[in-house]
Amino acid sequence: METATYPISYALRLCGGATTTANTTITHSTSTTAKLPHHVYAKRLCSSNSLLASPTICHFYSFTSKFNKRLQSDRFIGSASLQDTPESNPSQKFALLLEVERVLMDVYRLGNRQAFNVAFRKLGLDCANWTEPVYMDLVRKCAGDEERMLILYFNRIGWPTSVATNEKGTFMKNVLREKKNALDDLVMSKAFSLRPGVEEFIDDACAEGVPVVILTAYGISGEKVARSIVEKLGTDRMSKTKIVGDDEVKQSFYGQLVFGKGVSSSLDEQLANEVSRAASAERQRIAEEVASMLKLKVELNNNSTESLQNIVAALRAGAEYAGVPIYKCVLVAGSQSGVAAAERIGMPCVVLRSSSTSRAEFRSAAAVMDGFGGADLSISRLRRKLLS
């Protein structure tokens, strides 16, 4: 009878681009022991009639074979192999990854105040109306924290008599929910326009052969709203870019690995159990990243909780679809969460300020700019930045 130990940590060694060979121990009834690499053993099992050739092992062999090919093709979401470094790839080609909210459109400057007023009316709060000076004063004093803005405002004018002291939290949640719905409706209408210069910026990138990827997979307002913003670019311009949403992330090679599409569920459970022990000093960057992804580390945003896992997966998928290594991609971000995810995977990041981040600090960003064109963000400036 033939038995085998088959630790899932071999998959992590693949992810990390480890150069050492992991071996499988095969114990025979004759008490002899042979050492075979895991993938060789799996291949032999799958090509034989052995009872050990289970669908799980064959599926795993097929998956890891594809994984190794992707690592060698230099198109695996930033090239995770040890040889894939800036020094070994002198090409000056780079790709652009663009966030939607705050980058393509300054949603909060255009519609946040109006959305609050719509929410007040819908909830029957006729006494509440935010003029531009009132709104800007609240933003400055509360650093954009919308719950604090509501508390400060109603402390000034008085809380609705129908709201008991112990119901203030629920009341504010209702206001913020209605505000979000109103803002989504405003953004999807034709009332708002894109940021000045963004269309010319994308045109210049396409003219110079720079791949442009637009990330609709993450954002406060959701993918439906993000895609409605992207549609304002026009059909011709959209056809020259790659739009990466939730489906594209899940279909990407990295998405299949991280979100469990690439291996069977039983192996997923083993991976989840062992991955916490895999992130050690000798592991390569991808192995460490998979470990952290499975721990589902979460970053807090002013208005919502976004999973850093999903943002990192979107960035890696964007690099994969662009066909450019991660260190050759530049994320144009408008959110702290995007900047944090880019820093985690070593992707250069440029921040475009918006009304909601005018005073925020982005220490890990390569540059912080106020807009597109002129003395601000342009393809030529990005190219010089990459060469410096």
C-alpha positions, 0 to 999 in steps of 0.5 A: 500500500502506497501512502504520501505526505503532501503538504499544501505549503508547497503551493506557498513555495510556488507563490514565493518563487522559492528556489529550493525544491520541496520533496514528497516522502513516499512510503512503500510496504517494503519500508523503502523511502523515495524523495520526489518533488511534489509536482513530479509525484502529482504528475506520475499519480495523475498519469497512472491508475494509482488509487492516490490519483484523486481529483484533488491531486490532479486538479492541484497538479494542473493548477500548479503547472499553469502557475509556473508557466505564468511565473515564467511568462513575465505576465503574472501580475507583476512577475513574482519570480526572483529574476523579475526585478527593475534591474533585469528589465530595462524597458521603459514601458509602464502602465496606468491604473486609475481609480474612479471616485475622486480621480475621474470625478470629484464626486464629493465636491460636485454632489455631497452637499446636495445629496445631504439636502435631498436626504434631509428632505426625504426624512422630513427634516425641513429645518435642515439645509446645508448652504455652501458656507455651512457645508464647508465649515462642517467639513473643515471642523470635522475633517470630512467625517460625515457622522461628526458633521451631523453631530456638530450641525444638530448640536448647533440647531437642535436635534429633531424632537422625534429623535430620542437621545438613545436613538441619535446613532440610528438617526444618523445612520438613516441620514447617511444611508439616504445621502448615499442613495441620493449621491449615487443617483446624482452621479449616475445622472448627466448632471455631473462632469468628469474632472478637467483634463482627465480625457486629454490625459487618457488620450495622451496615454493611449497615443503614446502606447501606455496601457490604461486600466480603469479600476471599478472593482473598489470604491465607496459607491460600488461598481455600478456607480463607478461604471456610470462615471467611466461611461462619461469618457465616451465609447471610443475612449473606453474602447482604448482602455481596460476596465477592471471590475469585480468579475475581471478580478475574479477571472484574473490569475491572481484572483483565482489563487487568492479567492479560491477558484484555482484549487479545490475547497479541501486544499483551500482549507489546508491553505488557510490553516497553514498560511499563517505559518508560511509568512517567514523571512525566507518567504518571497513577497507573494507568499507573504501577501497570500498569507496576509490576504487570507487573514482578511486585514481590513482598512477603515475608510471615513464612510465605509470599511473596505477590505484591503484584500479586495483592493490589492487583488484589483491592483494585481489584476489590473497589472495582469490585464495591462501585461506589465510588472507591478513595479512598472505600473503607476496607480493614480489614486484618490483614496487612502485605501488605494495608496495603502494597497499600492504600498503593500505590493510595491506599486508606485502611486501618485495621488490626485487630491480632491475636495475630500482629501485636500488636507490629507497626508499621503506619505507613501505616495511618489507624488501628490498633485491637484489635477490633470495637465499643466503643472500637475499630472501629465504623461510626460511628468510621469515618465520623467518621474519613473526615470528619475 
